[in-house]
């Protein structure tokens, strides 16, 4: 389905598909479904979309969210998918499940629970399609940088005698764990297309980097579009002086009557 032809029902289905991709079978059980096929059927019925569409949406998130399925890794991420990831990435499973349940239980196409950026006006949505989506571009740059780091890892003398563990989909604040017999180093990979440029850390990445200090390394890949050059920076929070910025996302609070 083309982005410009997405209905409100499909936009809501997209959020649920993201949840199913990120939390996999546990997410299916949390929502009360017996299996993925059961989930696709009942979600499709609730939102009036085809079950196969819900499945395809889940598959489109898998390269970025799933720990067990490869998904459509060969396809460029669509702006709507990038926006959903950006909006909901920091939410807990419980918060995300509550949003999904509200979407499924609501008869209103403009349900209050659904507040990701793709609920923007058609003009705003079209603007996302007309220009390169910044988050999508950053995902692709990050993927190239990560691939280059993995290629260079066996040749880095400082990691001799270690094993490399991929932690990108665990949401723990860094991309790789370099494990030695009695210790480990956390590696966060960032890439820039030119020799100089800007990189961004999530609040979680920055907090973990501060906590781990010299056990946290930034693997910075410069000049990705020409001749990539890997630079290892130990304790990046001690060397870099970033500026904090805010981004549009979904904010969750829990309230109880007492």
N, C-alpha and C positions, 0 to 999 in steps of 0.2 A: 504494500500500500504506500502511495506517495505521501510524503509528509503533509502537503497542502490539502490532501483529501481526508485527513484523519478527523473522525467525528469525536464528540465528547466521550462517547462510550469507548472508543478505541484508546483515547488518551488515558481514561481511567483504567482500562485493561492493561495498559503499559506499566503503570505503577505496580499492579498485582504481579505482572510477569517478572518485573525486577525483583520483587520479594521472593518469588519461586526460584529464580535463578540464584540469588544470593544465599538463601537459607535452605534450598534443596528439599529433600524429603522431610526434614524436620519442619520446614515451613508448611509443607502439605499437611502434616499431622496437626500442627498448631491451628490451621484453618478448619480442621475437622473433615478433611477429605481422605478417602481410602487409598488413593494413588494419584499419580500425575494425570492419568487419563480421566479419572473421576474429577479432579480439579479443573482440567481444561473444559470438560463437559458442563459442569455446574457453574463455573465462572462465565462461560460463554452464554449459558442460559440466563444468568442473572443480569448480564450486561447487554444481552442481545447482540453478541458478536460470535463469529464462528469459533468453535473449540480449536480448530487448526490454526486460527489467527493468534489465539492466546499462546499456543505452543511455539509458533514461529517467533513471537515476541520474546518469550523466555529464551529461546535459542540465540536471539540476537544480542542478549545481555551476557550470555555465558562466557565469551572470551575475556570479559572484564570482571565478572562476579563469581562464576562457578569454580569450585575446587575439584569437581569430578567430571564435568563435560567440557569439551573443547568449544562447541558452538560454532558460529559463523566467523571464525577468526580471519578468513580470507577477505571479508567484506569491510569496507570503511564504515565506521560507526556513524549512525544517523544523528542529526542534531537533537531530535526528541529523546533518543536514548542517552546521549551525553548529558542532556539537561536533567533527566531523571536521576542519573548517577550522581551528578553534582549536588542535586537538591537533597537526596536521601542518604547519601553515603555514610554520614556520621550517626545516623539513627540506630538505636538498639533494636534487637529483634522484637522485643515487646512493643516498642513504640511503632515500629513498622507494621507489625501484625494488627495493631489497633486501627491504624489508618486503613489497611486493607479490609478489615471487617466492616468499618464504617462505609467504605465504598460499596461493598457487596450488599449491605443492608439498606442503603439509601435508594429511594425512588427518584431522587432529584439529580439530574444530570450535572448540576453545578454543585454537587455535594461539598460541604464546607471542608471535609477531610482532605480533599484533593487540592493541594496548593502549589504543586510544582510549577516551574516557569512555563511549561507547555500549555498551561491554561490561559496564557496570554491571549490578547485579541488576535484576530486573523492577521491584521497588519503587522503586529509584533512577531507573530509566528512566521510570516512570510519573510520578515527581515532576517530571521535566523537562517532561512533557506537561501537567501540571496548572498549572504556573506559567509565566509569560513567561520565555523563555530570555534571559538577560542578553546573551549574545553576539549573538544574532539581533536583539535590540532595538538594540544598538549598531550593527550593520550597517545597519539601516534609518535610524537617526538620521544615520549617516555619509553615506548616500546622499542624504538630503534636504539636508544641509549642502553636499555637493559640487555638487549641482544648483544650489543658490542661489549658490555662488561662481561657477560657470560663467556663470550669468545676469548676475552683477554685473561680471564681469571686463572687458567692453568699456568700462564706465563708470569704471574706476579709473585716475586720471591717472598714478599711479606706474608703470603698465604700458603707457603710451602708446608705440607703435612696436614693440611686442613681439608674439610669437605664443604661443599656449597649446598645450602638448603634454600629452596625457593619459598619465601614467605609472603609473596605479593598479595595473595588472596586471603590472608589471615587477618588483615586489618590490625596489625600490631605496631605500626609506626615505622617500619622499614621494609625494604624489598627482599633482602637476602640475609641469611645467617651463615657466617663463616665459622665452622665449628672446629676447634682444636681439641686434643684429648681432655683438657681440664678447663677450658674456657671457650668463649665465643666472641665474635665481633659482629655488630649489626651494620649492615651496608644499605644505605639509601642511594639510589641511582637517580641522577638528574641529567638532562641533556639540553644543550642549546645548539641551534643550527649554525651559528657563527662562532668566531673565536671568543667573542664577548657577548653577554646578554644578561637576561634576568631569569632566575629560577624561583620557584615557589615551594614552600613547605606548608603542609596542613598544620593546624594547631597541634594535632596529636603527634605528628612527626617531630615537630620542634620540641614538644614536651619530653618525648622519649629521648631525643638527642641530648637534651640538657641533663636528663637523669643518668644516661649511660656515659656521658662525657667522652673520655678517650676510647671507650669501647664502641663508640658510634662513629662510623666513617661515611663521608659523602663521596660517592664515586661520580665525579663530574666529567661528562663527556662533552668536549668542545668540538666545534666545527663538524657537526653531524652531517651536513650537506656536502662536505668536501672531503677532507682528510681527518677523520675522527681522532681525537687525542684524549686519552684517559688521564685524569688527575685525581689522586686520592687525597682527601682532606680529613684529617683526624680531628675529632671534637669540633664540628662545624659551628656550633653555637658560640664557641670561644673566638672564632676567626671571622665570622660573617656578621654584618650589622644590618639585618633586614628591617623593613618597615611593615607593621601589621596593617592588613586591609580586611575589609569585610566583604563577603560574597552573599548573593541571594541563596537562601536555603530554607528548608522546612524546620521550624523550631517546635519542639514538643515540650509540654509541661503536663504534669499529672496533678489533678486536684481531687480532694476528697472532702465530703461533708463531715464535720466533726461536732 
